Amino acid sequence: MTARTSPRIVIWIGKNREAAKKEFWENLHSIVKDKYIFHGIQSVNKLTSVYLTAVAVNGTKIVRHGDNLIVRVHVPEISNNLMEWEENSGYFFEYDCENVEELRPLVNAKRCQTVGVIDGKEQLKSLIMSGIKGIDRVVDIGHTMDFDLLWEGYDLVSQMSRVVSFTTHR
Protein backbone atom coordinates (compact mmCIF):
# COMPACT_ATOMS: atom_id res chain seq x y z
CA MET A 1 0.00 0.00 0.00
CA THR A 2 1.35 3.35 -0.87
CA ALA A 3 0.76 6.97 -1.63
CA ARG A 4 3.86 6.92 -3.83
CA THR A 5 5.42 4.51 -6.26
CA SER A 6 7.18 2.55 -3.51
CA PRO A 7 4.89 0.12 -1.71
CA ARG A 8 5.30 0.10 2.05
CA ILE A 9 3.51 -3.00 3.23
CA VAL A 10 2.65 -6.37 1.73
CA ILE A 11 -0.40 -7.91 3.34
CA TRP A 12 -1.09 -11.60 3.00
CA ILE A 13 -4.73 -12.73 3.17
CA GLY A 14 -6.15 -16.17 2.51
CA LYS A 15 -4.90 -19.71 2.34
CA ASN A 16 -1.56 -20.99 1.03
CA ARG A 17 0.24 -17.87 2.25
CA GLU A 18 3.63 -19.48 2.63
CA ALA A 19 3.62 -20.81 -0.93
CA ALA A 20 2.37 -17.45 -2.22
CA LYS A 21 5.09 -15.61 -0.29
CA LYS A 22 7.79 -17.88 -1.66
CA GLU A 23 6.64 -17.41 -5.25
CA PHE A 24 6.07 -13.65 -4.93
CA TRP A 25 9.39 -12.83 -3.26
CA GLU A 26 11.40 -15.10 -5.54
CA ASN A 27 9.86 -13.52 -8.64
CA LEU A 28 10.30 -9.99 -7.30
CA HIS A 29 13.89 -10.69 -6.32
CA SER A 30 14.65 -12.02 -9.81
CA ILE A 31 13.24 -8.84 -11.39
CA VAL A 32 15.04 -6.56 -8.95
CA LYS A 33 18.34 -8.39 -9.38
CA ASP A 34 18.19 -8.00 -13.16
CA LYS A 35 16.89 -4.43 -13.38
CA TYR A 36 17.86 -2.61 -10.18
CA ILE A 37 20.95 -0.49 -9.64
CA PHE A 38 21.79 -0.83 -5.96
CA HIS A 39 23.77 1.89 -4.16
CA GLY A 40 25.56 1.60 -0.83
CA ILE A 41 23.49 4.34 0.81
CA GLN A 42 20.36 2.27 0.18
CA SER A 43 21.87 -0.54 2.19
CA VAL A 44 22.71 1.81 5.07
CA ASN A 45 19.20 3.32 4.98
CA LYS A 46 17.57 -0.10 5.06
CA LEU A 47 19.71 -1.23 7.99
CA THR A 48 18.91 1.97 9.89
CA SER A 49 15.19 1.49 9.21
CA VAL A 50 15.33 -2.12 10.39
CA TYR A 51 16.87 -1.04 13.71
CA LEU A 52 14.42 1.83 14.17
CA THR A 53 11.48 -0.44 13.40
CA ALA A 54 12.72 -3.11 15.82
CA VAL A 55 12.89 -0.51 18.60
CA ALA A 56 9.50 1.07 17.79
CA VAL A 57 7.41 -2.03 17.02
CA ASN A 58 7.49 -4.88 19.52
CA GLY A 59 7.61 -8.31 17.92
CA THR A 60 9.17 -7.14 14.66
CA LYS A 61 11.00 -9.92 12.81
CA ILE A 62 13.37 -9.61 9.90
CA VAL A 63 12.72 -12.26 7.28
CA ARG A 64 16.13 -13.49 6.14
CA HIS A 65 17.05 -13.24 2.51
CA GLY A 66 20.24 -14.01 0.63
CA ASP A 67 21.14 -10.37 -0.01
CA ASN A 68 20.06 -6.82 0.72
CA LEU A 69 18.13 -6.13 -2.49
CA ILE A 70 14.87 -6.89 -0.68
CA VAL A 71 14.40 -6.41 3.06
CA ARG A 72 11.24 -7.89 4.58
CA VAL A 73 10.17 -6.73 8.03
CA HIS A 74 7.35 -8.82 9.47
CA VAL A 75 5.17 -6.84 11.87
CA PRO A 76 2.95 -8.62 14.40
CA GLU A 77 0.06 -6.17 14.09
CA ILE A 78 -1.23 -3.32 11.97
CA SER A 79 -1.01 0.20 13.33
CA ASN A 80 -1.69 3.59 11.78
CA ASN A 81 1.92 4.70 12.23
CA LEU A 82 3.22 2.16 9.69
CA MET A 83 2.34 4.68 6.95
CA GLU A 84 4.73 7.16 8.53
CA TRP A 85 7.74 4.98 7.75
CA GLU A 86 8.90 6.04 4.32
CA GLU A 87 11.79 3.76 3.49
CA ASN A 88 11.98 2.52 -0.09
CA SER A 89 14.53 0.77 -2.31
CA GLY A 90 13.17 -2.70 -1.57
CA TYR A 91 12.23 -2.25 2.11
CA PHE A 92 8.86 -3.85 2.85
CA PHE A 93 6.72 -4.36 5.90
CA GLU A 94 4.91 -7.66 5.76
CA TYR A 95 1.79 -8.73 7.66
CA ASP A 96 -0.28 -11.92 7.82
CA CYS A 97 -3.94 -10.91 7.95
CA GLU A 98 -6.82 -13.07 9.13
CA ASN A 99 -9.62 -10.54 8.56
CA VAL A 100 -9.60 -7.38 6.42
CA GLU A 101 -11.04 -5.43 9.35
CA GLU A 102 -7.57 -5.70 10.93
CA LEU A 103 -6.40 -3.24 8.26
CA ARG A 104 -8.68 -0.41 9.45
CA PRO A 105 -5.97 1.44 11.46
CA LEU A 106 -3.72 1.42 8.40
CA VAL A 107 -6.25 2.47 5.77
CA ASN A 108 -8.37 4.89 7.78
CA ALA A 109 -6.10 7.78 6.80
CA LYS A 110 -5.72 9.76 3.60
CA ARG A 111 -2.06 8.67 3.37
CA CYS A 112 -3.18 5.26 2.11
CA GLN A 113 -4.47 6.04 -1.35
CA THR A 114 -3.72 3.09 -3.63
CA VAL A 115 -3.93 -0.60 -2.89
CA GLY A 116 -2.34 -2.98 -5.37
CA VAL A 117 -3.67 -6.53 -5.29
CA ILE A 118 -2.84 -9.83 -6.92
CA ASP A 119 -6.21 -11.30 -6.02
CA GLY A 120 -8.94 -10.44 -3.57
CA LYS A 121 -10.42 -7.09 -4.61
CA GLU A 122 -13.80 -8.36 -3.45
CA GLN A 123 -12.48 -8.94 0.07
CA LEU A 124 -11.72 -5.21 0.39
CA LYS A 125 -15.18 -3.96 -0.60
CA SER A 126 -16.74 -4.17 2.86
CA LEU A 127 -13.82 -2.32 4.42
CA ILE A 128 -13.87 0.41 1.77
CA MET A 129 -17.66 0.81 1.95
CA SER A 130 -17.52 1.14 5.75
CA GLY A 131 -16.50 4.80 5.49
CA ILE A 132 -12.74 4.67 5.89
CA LYS A 133 -10.81 7.82 4.96
CA GLY A 134 -8.17 6.09 2.86
CA ILE A 135 -8.07 3.85 -0.22
CA ASP A 136 -9.07 5.79 -3.29
CA ARG A 137 -8.03 3.10 -5.77
CA VAL A 138 -7.73 -0.67 -5.81
CA VAL A 139 -5.73 -1.89 -8.81
CA ASP A 140 -3.83 -4.96 -9.91
CA ILE A 141 -0.15 -5.17 -8.95
CA GLY A 142 1.87 -3.60 -11.72
CA HIS A 143 -0.73 -0.93 -12.40
CA THR A 144 -0.39 1.37 -9.40
CA MET A 145 1.10 4.09 -11.59
CA ASP A 146 -1.53 3.84 -14.34
CA PHE A 147 -3.29 7.15 -14.81
CA ASP A 148 -7.06 7.43 -14.91
CA LEU A 149 -9.52 10.31 -15.02
CA LEU A 150 -10.62 9.22 -11.55
CA TRP A 151 -7.55 9.94 -9.42
CA GLU A 152 -7.20 9.74 -5.65
CA GLY A 153 -10.96 9.86 -5.27
CA TYR A 154 -11.54 12.83 -7.56
CA ASP A 155 -13.19 13.03 -10.97
CA LEU A 156 -10.52 15.09 -12.70
CA VAL A 157 -12.76 16.17 -15.59
CA SER A 158 -15.35 17.70 -13.27
CA GLN A 159 -12.70 19.09 -10.91
CA MET A 160 -10.81 20.82 -13.70
CA SER A 161 -13.70 21.87 -15.95
CA ARG A 162 -15.53 25.13 -16.07
CA VAL A 163 -19.16 25.25 -17.04
CA VAL A 164 -20.57 28.46 -18.49
CA SER A 165 -24.31 28.82 -18.47
CA PHE A 166 -26.48 31.32 -20.31
CA THR A 167 -29.84 32.11 -18.88
CA THR A 168 -32.55 34.17 -20.48
CA HIS A 169 -35.00 36.08 -18.32
CA ARG A 170 -38.25 37.22 -19.89
Buried (B, 14 or more C-beta within 10 A) or exposed (E): BBBEEBBBBBBBBEEEEEEBBEEBBEEBBEEBEEEBEBEEEBBEBBEEBBEEBBEEBEEBEEEEEEEBBBBBBBBEEBEBEBBEBEBBBBBBBBBBBEEBEBBBBBBBBBBBBBBBBEEEEEBBEEBBEEEBEBBBBBBEBEEBEEEEEEBEEEEEEEEEEEEEEEEEEE
